[in-house]
Amino acid sequence: MSTKIIHPAIRLAIYRLIKDKRGQDFAEYALIFGAIGLVALAVIYRYRTALVNAFDSGIAALEASH
């Protein structure tokens, strides 16, 4: 019975995947954009009434100008 469980090409691919740091930038940016998205959602949730009123008054002003 062979003691080699993983084919050498697969082993090399896994090694390269672990050692390759190019994808790390993508993960960091994804975390940053995710955090920004959560903060934006929290702000929108907190000020939703004021935002709706501001949009409503803006729409009313545009409608009145016609």
C-alpha positions, 0 to 999 in steps of 0.5 A, a space after each residue: 500500500 502506498 503512503 502517498 495519499 495526496 498526489 504531488 501536483 495537488 500537494 504543490 497546488 495546496 502549498 502554493 495556495 497557502 503561501 500565495 499572499 496576493 489574495 490577502 489584499 482582496 480579503 482585507 478590502 472585503 473586510 473593510 468594505 463590509 465594515 463600511 457597509 455595516 456602519 452605513 446601515 447603522 447610520 441609515 437605520 438611526 436616521 431613517 425618519 430624518 432621511 425620509 423627511 429630507 427626501 420627501 421635502 426634496 421631491 415636493 420641491 421638485 414637484 412644485 417647480 414644474 
